[in-house]
Amino acid sequence: MNTTAFFALVRKDLVLYFSNRRALIMSIAAPIVIAAFFGSLFGGASDKPSRIAVALTDLDGSALARQIGTSMAADEAFDLKTMAEPEALAAVRAGKVRVSVVLPKGFGEAAPEALVRGGVKPVVQMRYDPSQGPGLAIVRGIFSQHVMAAIGRAAGVGGGGASGATGGFALPFTTEATAAVAPNAGPDRKYNSYAHSFAGMSVQFILFMGIDVGIGVLLARRLGLWKRLRAAPLGRATLLGSHIASGAAIALVILAIIYAAAMAVFGVRIEGSVVGFVGVAIAFALLTSSFGLLIAALGKTPEATRGLAIFATLVMVMLGGAWVPSFIFPAWLQTASLAVPTRWAVDGFDAMTWRGLGADAALAPIAVMLAFALAFAAIAIWRFDWEEPRG
């Protein structure tokens, strides 16, 4: 073997790779950003756990019930919201609250009576988000401690002793937990995790299709196709607008096939509004197509653009809740991710499938995605260069 030629070829490959600074940065930045994201979720970057969003409905109004509400509001484990019963149920179904707790009328009188004299135990209704079943046990346990502490204080027993009483006495109430499923679903219907998985993966890989379409436009420009089309009596908006329409049509076909497989094999159903689902699908298809055109408009070359586009897509998918549900995010990240269009796409598909919400719940995701699509398209039409950049 000619070692001189061998090492010269190795050196050539290394120089070519490391001279492409953009590709090098992306190959280093992508794993760092993604690893940091998952580490913050599952490794615990903070010692303070995320607070559980809980809705409390007080139908009793007694002094004991008010003490329980005050105690729960002060608990760092809860993000307590006081709501009317219908409002609380709607919040759980929409994923804004994990569990709603309803204190029944007469609770303040019946609970102490049941503890001391063994009377009839009042029933506390708990409605929970079916995608977050494990959180129900946590809420139920902490709620029981607050009830026992409040009863202990009312009886003149120290808070610590009352809280500890849960281990020595039967609870003076019972809980009836119900999954807050779609209104038209059966009471035994369970959360189908495939519904969220298909929403997230559809968003991710259709966006990747948008990247490929955008790269294809750059390759066509390199061959001079767009310059020849420009010579025809066709305007900029017509040429680029037709590209957006065709890309959206491709995205819709792919999305339809993916969800057909999800329904046929994995039992995914549109539990909510079919019209709303179609609206979310069309808005996302337009978002994907305009995103691909934006890539083509801002990219100088296919080689330089691909890595940056993939990195941007991975970040959007990651923050959009496609890999892990957004309710796992820290509270600040849940709020920040609302600035990412993919969050609205995933939430929109979730709302129309397993959450079973009405068409009104699709309006906000549709509006946000269309706004992003319009902005992407406007920038793309403004910045698109018909000729291959030199140098």
N, C-alpha and C positions, 0 to 999 in steps of 0.2 A: 504494500500500500504506500502511496506517495503521501508521506506525513505532512510535507510542506503544503501540498494542495488541500489535504484534509483540514488542517488547522486554518488555512486561508478561507475555506468555505464556511467553517464554523464561525470565524470572525465576521465574515460577511453577513451571516444570518443574525448574529448578535447586534451588529451595528444597525442593520435595517430595523430590527424590532425596537431597540432602545431609541432610535432616532424618531420614531412615531410617538411623540410625547403624549398626545391625547389618548392613544390606545394604552400606553403604559400607565397613565394616571387612572384610567377606568379599571384596568385589571387589578390595581392596588386599592382604589377607593371603594369599589363595589363590595368586596368581601368584608372590608372594615366596617362600612356603613350597615350592611345587613347583619353582621355578627353583633355589632353594638345594639342594633334594634332588638334582636331576639334575646340578647343578654339582659337588656333592660326590662324585658317582659317577664322572663322566667328565672333570671338570676337574682333579681332584686337589687337594682341600683340604689334604692332607698330603703331604709329600715321601716319606713312608714307604709303600711299596706293601703291599697286603694279602698276607698269607702264604698259601701254597698248602698245603692240608691233604693230607698224604701219609701213607700207611700203609706201614710197612716190616716185611717178614716175613723173618727170618733162619733159613733152613734149614741153613746151613753151620756157624755157630758158631765159625768160625776167628778168629784174631787180626785178619786183614785185614778180615773182615766186620764185626767189632766196631768197628774203626777207621772204616770207612765209615759205620756207624750213628751213631757219636759225632760225626763230622764233619757229617753231614746234620742232626743234631739241633741243632747250633750254628749252622747256616746260617739267616740271617734271612729267606731266601726261603721256607723250609719251616715248616709247623706239623706236625712229625713225630710220628706215633703208632706205637708198636711193637705189632703185633697178630699173632695166629695167622692162617694163610692163609684159613680159612673166615670168620673174623670180619672180616678186611680186605675180602674180596669182598662180604660183606653190607653193610659200611659204604659201599663205592663205589656199590653198587646203590641204597642209601637216600639217596645224595647227601650223606652226612656227610664223605666223603673224595673228593678228585678223582682220585687215582691211587694204586694199590697197587703196591709194588715187592717182588718175591720173589727173594731171593738163593738160588740153588740149592745143594744139598749139593755140596761139593767146589769151590766158587767160589774160596776163598782159595788153593787150590793150582793150579787150572787157569788162572785169569786171568793171574798172573805168568808161567806157563809159556808161555801163548799169546803174550804180549807179547815175551818174550825169544827163544823157540825156535820160535814159530809153531805151537804145538800146537793141539789142538781147543779152540775157544772155548766157554766156558759160556754158557748161554742164561738171560737174566734175564727173567722174566715181568712184564709191566706190564699191569694191568687198569685201565681208565679209565672215568670217567663219560661216556657218549656225548653228553651235552649240553655237555661242556666239552672237546671235542677239542683246541682250541688249547693248552690247558694241558699236554697230554701232551708236546709238543715242548719246552716249557720244563723240565719235570721231567726228561725224558730228557737234555737238554743239561747241566743242573746236576749230575745224578747221575753222568754220565760224568766230569765234572771231579773229583768227590769220589773216584771209583774210581781215576782216574789219580794223584791226589794221594796216596792211601793206598798205592798200589803204589810210588810214588816214595819215600815215607818209609820203606817197608819195605826198599827197595833202597839207602837212604842218600842219596837225591837230595832237594834242597830242595823244599818244597811248591810254590813258584812254578814251578820248572822242570818238575815232574811235571805240574802243571796245564797248562802250556804244551805238554806233550808230546802232547796230544790233536791238535794241529795237525800234528805231524810223524810220528806213528805211527798205524797202524790201531788201533782200539779192541780190547782183548784179550777182548771179550765181544760177544755179540749180544743184542738185545732183541726180544721177541715181544710186541707190543701187542695187546690184545683188549678190545673194548668190553664192559663189564659190563652186558649186556642181561638181560632177564627170562629165567629158567631155561627157560621153554617156548617162547622165541623162537628163530628160526633164527640161526646164527652171522653171517649177512650182514645181519641187520636193522640199519638205521641209525636214529639219533635223528630223530624227527619233531617238528620245532619247532612245528608247528601244534598239537600236543597241549597244550603249555604255553600257547600263545597263546589257545586256546579256553578253557582253565581260567581264565586271568586275566580275559579279557573277559566270560566268563559270570558270574564273581563280581561284576565291576564293574557291569554293566548290570542284573543281577537285583537288586542292592542299590539301584540307581536306581529300579527298579520298586517296591521297598519304600518309598522316599521318596514316590513318587506315591500309593501306597496310604495312607500316613500322612497326607499332605496331604488326600486325599479324605475321611478321617475328620474332619479339622478343618472341611472345607467342609460335611460333613453335620451337624456339631455347630452350625455357624453357622445352618443352616436349621432347627434344632430337632429333627432326626430322632432323635438319641441321647436327648434328653430324653423324647420320646414313647415310645421303646422302653423306657426305664427305668420308665415308668409301667405297662408290662405286667408280669405276674408272672414276671419273669426277673431273675436275680441278676447282679451285676457280672461275676463270673467266667464265667458262661455267655455273656453278650453279647460280652465282649472275647475270651474263648477261642475263640468261633466265628469271630471276625475273624482270629485267628492261624491257625486251621485253614484258612480259605479262602485267606488270603494265601500260606500254605505250598503249598497245592495249585496255585495259579497259578504260583508259582516253579518247582515241579517240572515242570509242563507246558512252561514256557518253556525250562527246562534240557534237557528231553528233546528238544525240537525243535532246539535249538542243537547238541547232540551228535549228533543224527541227521544234520544237515547236515555236521558235521565228519567223521563216519564215511563218508558217501556221497561227498563231494566231495574231502576232503583226506586221506583214509587214516588218520584217527585211530582207534585201536583200544584197547579195554580189555584191556591185556596182563596185568594182574594179576587181582585178585578181582572178579568181577561183584557179588557180595554186598557186598563192601567199597565198591565204587563207589556202589551204591544207598544204602548206609548214609551215606556222605559226602554224597550228594545230599539225602537227607531231613534230615540234621542242618543242612545249609546252608540249605535251604528254611525250616526252623523259625527259624533265626537271622535270615534276611531278614525274615520276617513279624513276629517279635517286635521287630526293629529298627524296622520301620515303625510299629508300635503305640507304641513308646517315643517316636518323634518326635511322634506325635499327643498323647501324654500330657504331654510337656514343652513342646510348642509353644503359644504363646499365640494366635497367628493364623497362617493359612497363609502370608501374605506375610512375616512375620518369621521363620518356621521354615524356609522352603525354602532360603534361602541358607546358613544354618548347617548344615542337614542335608546339603546337597551338599558343603560344605567338609569336614565330618566324614567323609563317605563317600570323598571323594578322598584324604584322608589315610590312611584305613584301606586303601584299594586300593593306594595308593602303597607303604606300608610292608609290605603283604601279599605283595609280589612279583608283582602282577598285570601291571604295566607292564614291569618288567625282572626277571629271575630273582633271587631273594634271595641266591644265591651270589655275585652281583656286589657286594652290599653290603659295607661294611667289617665286620670281625669283631664290633665292638661293636653295630652296627646289626642284624646277623643275630641276635644274642642278644636285643636289645631288641624286635625285631619279633615275637618269640614271644608277647608280651603282647597282640598284635592278632589278633582272631579270623579275619580274612581270610587271614592267613599260614597258618593251619591248614587253611582251605578250599582254597587253591591247592595247598599241599603234599599234601593228601589226594587231590585230583583227579590231580595229577602221579603220585603213588604208585600209583594204581589204573590209570592209562593207560600212559604211555610207560616209567615205571620198572618196571612189571610186578611189583609187590610183592604179597604175600599179604594176606589179610583182617586179619591181626594188625597190619599197618602202618596200617590205617584206624581202629583203636580209639582212639588218642590224638587224632587230629583230630576224630572223632565226639564223644568225651567233652568236649573243650574247647569245641566249637561248641554242644553241648547245654547246657553250663554257662552260656555267655554268653546263649543263648536264654532259659534259665530266669531268669537275673538280669534281662534286659531285660523279660521278661513280668511278673515280679513287681513291678518298679518301675512299669511302665506301668499295671498294675491298681491299684496303690496310689495313684498320682498322677493318674489320669485324672479330668478335670473334665467333668461332663456338660453344663455350661452354658458359653456363650461368655463369656470374661472381659470385664469392662467396663473401658474406658479404655485 
